[in-house]
Amino acid sequence: MTRARWAVDVVLALVVAAVGLLEIWLPMESVMGEGSPVVSTIGVLTFAALLTQRRARPWVALAAFAVWPLLGTTQRGDMQVLFFGQLVPVMVLVFSLARHGPGRLRWVSGVCGVVFVTVADLFIPLLQTPNELIFHWGAITLSYLLGHALRVSNDRVAAEAVRAHEAESRSRERAQAAISEERARIARELHDIVAHSVGVMVVQAGAAQQVVEEDPEFARRALGTIRSTGSGALAEMRRLVAMLRDTEVAHDLSPQPGIAALPDLVEAARGAGLEVDLEVTGEPPSLPAGLDLTAYRIVQEALTNVRRHSTATRAQVAMDFGPGELEIRVTDGGPSRMRGGEPGHGLLGMRERAALFGGQVETDAGERGFTVRAVLPLERV
């Protein structure tokens, strides 16, 4: 138990004791009977002292129910009947134990409260009127129900918080798994690009070696090709070393698709029933193989999302080659048909690919459809 909560319990007990003492020694009109104020003061202070344990040691606080019955049996003659010094502290104790008590103590406190007022009503003549009986039972019942209701509400909130935390953890784990899977896929593709580039370099070097004396010009061109291909392969290798790669993947040394393959991708989408308009503006430069592949994959994944998650029958693909960046925009005109469930990881994969080259991917779910916009810095070779 924290010091702050302990301080609150002590202050509450002091307030209860102060009000009870004021009722005894002023005295107030709520005091009934001719009992000893000193004995009543002892009862109020003892009850308040045990009340300080209402959350720290609830079983100790439960003993406060026995304070007034014990004093009543030891005091000869009449006993003072207090509202603020007796009934109110009992109500606070019943509420506190119902609200904070562990396990069985929650309902035990309610039983003790009922027993307390029942004994008082049976053995103290001043409390045997119907109005007193109804008031005492109602006050104790209301205190218990209020504490119990707050306890149930708090338990529900805590359970919901736990479920929300677990759901967030599962979602985070799935996202991390998807990121790892996408990075592994990117790494495999970059590996294939590097392997293909190295294969080209080996072939060019072999050809240059055979004709270096007979055709120096051809050898010079071959060396230039080796140099440019090697520079591109080295750049891709820098990205590859940051990726986790599955060593059991089969090695396909064929070159990966790029922007030049977009017409085939558009035709394949049309064959699947989606009308696609492709618009390319600007002058497409010669791009590194990895960047070329990333642009292709972004368009491919965006069109796949249109077929899976939209009712649109037409999509527009726009590629704008600016002075220093490539902007890709894929827009469909139909509303989404997703209705709950787990979303796919297509957008996550697109963002990972774009981030690898210093780019970014944005989405816009507007009234006219869903738009995927990617911006990639251009790296010329």
C-alpha positions in Angstrom: 0.0 0.0 0.0 1.4 3.4 -1.0 2.0 6.2 1.5 -0.6 8.3 -0.3 -3.4 5.8 0.2 -2.3 5.3 3.8 -2.4 9.0 4.4 -5.9 9.2 2.9 -7.1 6.4 5.3 -5.6 8.2 8.3 -7.2 11.5 7.4 -10.6 9.8 6.9 -10.3 8.2 10.3 -9.4 11.5 11.9 -12.4 13.2 10.3 -14.7 10.5 11.5 -13.2 10.8 15.0 -13.5 14.6 15.0 -17.1 14.6 14.0 -17.9 11.9 16.6 -16.2 13.8 19.4 -18.0 17.0 18.4 -21.3 15.2 18.5 -20.5 14.0 22.1 -19.0 17.1 23.7 -21.0 19.9 22.1 -23.4 18.1 22.5 -25.6 17.7 19.4 -29.3 16.9 19.2 -28.5 13.6 17.6 -27.1 12.2 20.9 -29.6 10.0 22.6 -29.4 8.3 26.1 -27.7 9.2 29.3 -24.5 7.2 29.0 -21.0 8.4 29.9 -19.4 10.8 27.3 -16.0 9.4 28.4 -17.0 5.9 27.4 -18.4 7.1 24.1 -15.2 9.0 23.5 -13.2 5.8 24.0 -15.5 4.0 21.6 -15.2 6.7 18.9 -11.4 6.9 19.1 -11.0 3.1 19.2 -13.3 2.7 16.2 -11.4 5.4 14.3 -8.0 3.8 15.1 -9.2 0.5 13.6 -10.7 2.3 10.6 -7.2 3.4 9.6 -6.6 -0.2 8.6 -9.6 -0.4 6.2 -7.3 -1.0 3.2 -4.0 -1.9 4.6 -5.3 -4.7 6.9 -9.0 -5.2 6.3 -9.3 -8.1 8.7 -8.0 -5.9 11.5 -10.5 -3.2 10.6 -13.3 -5.8 10.8 -12.7 -5.9 14.5 -14.2 -2.4 14.8 -17.7 -3.9 14.6 -17.0 -5.4 18.2 -16.0 -2.1 19.8 -19.5 -0.8 20.7 -21.0 -4.1 21.7 -18.0 -4.7 24.1 -18.4 -1.2 25.6 -22.1 -1.7 25.9 -21.6 -4.9 28.0 -19.0 -3.3 30.3 -20.8 -0.1 30.9 -23.5 -0.3 33.6 -26.6 1.6 33.0 -27.7 3.5 30.0 -25.4 4.0 27.0 -25.2 7.0 24.6 -26.6 6.4 21.1 -24.8 8.4 18.5 -25.4 9.1 14.9 -22.1 10.6 13.7 -20.1 8.7 16.3 -21.6 5.3 15.8 -23.8 4.8 12.7 -21.8 6.9 10.3 -18.4 5.2 11.1 -20.1 1.8 10.7 -21.5 2.8 7.3 -18.0 4.0 6.3 -16.5 0.6 7.4 -19.1 -1.4 5.6 -18.6 0.6 2.4 -14.8 0.4 2.7 -14.7 -3.4 3.2 -17.2 -4.0 0.4 -15.1 -1.8 -1.8 -11.6 -2.9 -0.9 -11.9 -6.1 1.1 -10.4 -9.3 -0.4 -12.4 -12.4 -1.1 -15.0 -13.5 1.5 -14.3 -10.4 3.6 -16.4 -8.4 1.1 -19.7 -10.1 2.1 -18.6 -10.7 5.7 -18.5 -7.0 6.2 -22.1 -6.7 5.0 -23.2 -9.5 7.4 -21.4 -7.8 10.3 -23.0 -4.5 9.5 -26.5 -6.0 9.5 -25.7 -7.9 12.8 -24.5 -4.7 14.4 -27.6 -2.7 13.7 -29.9 -5.7 14.5 -28.3 -6.1 17.9 -28.5 -2.4 18.6 -32.2 -2.3 17.6 -33.1 -5.3 19.7 -31.3 -4.3 22.9 -31.5 -0.5 23.0 -35.1 0.7 23.6 -34.5 4.0 22.0 -33.9 2.3 18.6 -36.9 -0.1 18.6 -39.3 2.2 16.7 -40.2 1.2 13.1 -38.6 4.3 11.7 -35.3 3.6 13.3 -35.3 0.0 12.1 -36.0 1.0 8.5 -33.4 3.8 8.6 -30.6 1.7 10.0 -31.2 -1.3 7.7 -31.5 1.0 4.7 -28.3 2.9 5.6 -26.2 -0.2 6.0 -27.7 -1.9 2.9 -27.1 1.2 0.8 -23.5 1.5 2.1 -22.7 -2.1 1.2 -24.4 -2.0 -2.2 -22.5 1.2 -3.1 -19.1 -0.3 -2.1 -19.9 -3.5 -3.9 -21.0 -1.7 -7.1 -17.8 0.4 -7.1 -15.7 -2.8 -6.6 -17.5 -4.6 -9.5 -17.1 -1.6 -11.7 -13.4 -1.3 -10.8 -12.8 -5.0 -11.5 -14.5 -4.7 -14.9 -12.3 -1.7 -15.8 -9.2 -3.5 -14.7 -10.2 -6.6 -16.7 -10.9 -4.4 -19.8 -7.5 -2.7 -19.3 -5.8 -6.2 -19.2 -7.7 -7.3 -22.3 -6.8 -4.1 -24.1 -3.2 -4.5 -23.1 -3.1 -8.1 -24.3 -4.8 -7.1 -27.6 -2.3 -4.4 -28.1 0.5 -6.8 -27.4 -0.8 -9.3 -29.8 -1.3 -6.6 -32.5 2.2 -5.4 -31.9 3.6 -8.9 -32.1 1.7 -9.5 -35.4 3.0 -6.2 -36.8 6.6 -7.1 -35.8 6.1 -10.5 -37.4 4.8 -8.9 -40.6 7.7 -6.4 -40.6 10.2 -9.2 -40.2 8.5 -11.2 -43.0 8.4 -8.3 -45.3 12.1 -7.4 -44.6 13.1 -11.0 -45.2 11.2 -10.9 -48.6 12.9 -7.6 -49.5 16.3 -9.1 -48.5 15.7 -12.1 -50.7 14.8 -9.9 -53.7 17.8 -7.7 -53.1 20.0 -10.8 -52.9 18.7 -11.9 -56.3 19.4 -8.5 -57.7 23.0 -8.5 -56.4 23.5 -12.1 -57.6 22.3 -11.2 -61.0 24.5 -8.1 -61.1 27.5 -10.2 -60.1 26.7 -12.7 -62.8 26.6 -9.9 -65.4 30.0 -8.6 -64.1 31.5 -12.1 -64.4 30.2 -12.5 -68.0 31.4 -9.1 -69.0 34.8 -9.6 -67.4 35.2 -12.9 -69.2 34.3 -11.4 -72.6 36.7 -8.5 -72.1 39.5 -10.8 -71.2 39.1 -12.7 -74.4 39.1 -9.7 -76.8 41.2 -7.3 -74.8 44.0 -7.4 -77.5 41.8 -7.9 -80.6 39.1 -5.3 -79.7 40.2 -2.8 -77.1 37.1 -0.7 -77.6 34.8 -3.6 -76.8 36.9 -4.3 -73.7 36.6 -0.7 -72.6 32.8 -0.8 -72.9 32.8 -4.1 -71.0 34.8 -2.6 -68.2 32.4 0.4 -68.0 29.5 -2.0 -67.7 31.3 -3.9 -65.0 32.0 -0.6 -63.1 28.4 0.6 -63.3 27.0 -2.8 -62.5 29.4 -3.2 -59.6 28.5 0.2 -58.1 24.8 -0.6 -58.2 25.4 -4.1 -56.7 27.5 -2.5 -53.9 24.7 -0.1 -53.1 22.2 -2.9 -53.0 24.6 -4.9 -50.8 24.6 -2.1 -48.2 20.9 -2.4 -47.9 21.0 -6.2 -47.9 23.3 -6.4 -44.9 20.6 -4.7 -42.7 18.0 -7.4 -43.6 17.3 -10.8 -42.0 17.4 -13.4 -44.7 16.0 -16.9 -44.7 18.9 -19.1 -45.7 16.6 -21.9 -46.9 15.1 -20.0 -49.8 15.9 -21.3 -53.2 18.2 -19.1 -55.2 16.5 -17.6 -58.3 19.1 -15.6 -60.2 16.6 -14.2 -62.7 16.3 -10.4 -62.5 13.4 -8.9 -60.6 10.6 -6.9 -62.3 10.7 -3.1 -62.4 8.9 -0.1 -63.9 9.3 -1.5 -67.4 7.1 -4.5 -66.4 4.2 -2.3 -65.3 2.3 -2.7 -68.6 2.3 -6.5 -68.0 1.1 -5.9 -64.4 -1.7 -3.7 -65.7 -2.8 -6.3 -68.2 -2.8 -8.9 -65.5 -5.1 -6.7 -63.4 -7.4 -6.2 -66.3 -7.5 -9.9 -66.9 -8.7 -10.3 -63.3 -11.6 -7.9 -63.9 -10.1 -4.6 -62.8 -9.9 -1.8 -65.3 -6.6 0.0 -64.8 -5.4 3.2 -66.4 -1.7 3.8 -66.3 -0.3 7.3 -66.8 3.5 8.0 -66.7 4.7 11.6 -66.8 8.2 12.9 -66.9 11.3 11.2 -68.2 11.9 7.8 -66.5 15.7 7.7 -65.7 17.8 4.6 -65.3 17.1 3.5 -61.7 19.0 1.2 -59.4 17.5 -2.3 -59.5 16.3 -2.2 -55.9 14.6 1.1 -56.3 13.1 0.0 -59.6 11.8 -3.1 -57.9 10.3 -1.1 -55.0 8.3 1.1 -57.3 6.9 -2.0 -59.1 6.1 -3.7 -55.8 4.2 -0.6 -54.5 2.0 -0.5 -57.5 1.5 -4.3 -57.4 0.5 -4.3 -53.8 -1.8 -1.2 -54.2 -3.7 -2.9 -57.1 -3.9 -6.1 -55.0 -5.5 -4.1 -52.2 -8.1 -2.6 -54.6 -9.1 -6.1 -55.8 -9.3 -7.5 -52.2 -10.8 -4.6 -50.2 -12.7 -2.4 -52.6 -15.9 -2.7 -54.7 -14.3 -0.5 -57.4 -14.0 -1.8 -60.9 -11.6 0.8 -62.1 -8.3 2.1 -60.7 -5.8 4.8 -61.9 -2.1 4.4 -61.6 -0.1 7.6 -62.0 3.7 7.8 -62.0 5.4 11.2 -62.0 9.1 11.4 -62.5 10.2 14.8 -61.0 13.6 16.3 -60.8 14.6 14.4 -57.7 11.8 12.1 -56.8 9.3 9.7 -58.1 5.6 10.1 -57.0 3.4 7.0 -57.4 -0.4 7.5 -56.9 -2.9 4.6 -57.1 -6.5 5.6 -56.7 -9.8 3.5 -56.9 -13.3 4.9 -56.9 -15.1 2.3 -54.9 -16.0 2.1 -51.2 -14.2 -0.4 -49.0 -15.9 -3.8 -48.4 -13.8 -4.7 -45.3 -16.1 -5.4 -42.4 -13.9 -6.0 -39.3 -11.4 -8.8 -39.0 -7.7 -8.5 -39.2 -6.4 -6.1 -41.8 -3.7 -7.3 -44.2 -0.1 -6.1 -44.1 0.1 -4.7 -47.6 0.4 -1.1 -46.5 2.9 -2.0 -43.9 5.0 -3.8 -46.5 4.8 -0.8 -48.9 6.0 1.6 -46.1 8.9 -0.8 -45.3 10.0 -0.8 -48.9 9.7 2.9 -49.3 11.6 3.6 -46.0 14.4 1.4 -47.2 15.2 4.0 -49.9 14.3 7.1 -47.8 10.8 7.4 -49.1 7.4 7.4 -47.6 3.9 6.1 -48.2 0.6 7.9 -47.4 -3.0 6.8 -47.7 -6.2 8.8 -48.0 -9.6 7.2 -47.6 -11.7 10.0 -49.1 -15.3 10.1 -50.3 -14.2 9.4 -53.9 -12.2 6.3 -53.0 -9.0 5.1 -51.5 -5.6 6.6 -52.6 -2.1 5.3 -52.0 0.6 7.9 -52.5 4.3 7.0 -52.4 7.2 9.3 -52.8 10.6 7.8 -53.6 13.9 9.8 -53.9 15.5 9.1 -57.2 18.9 7.5 -57.2 20.3 7.6 -60.7 22.9 5.2 -62.0 
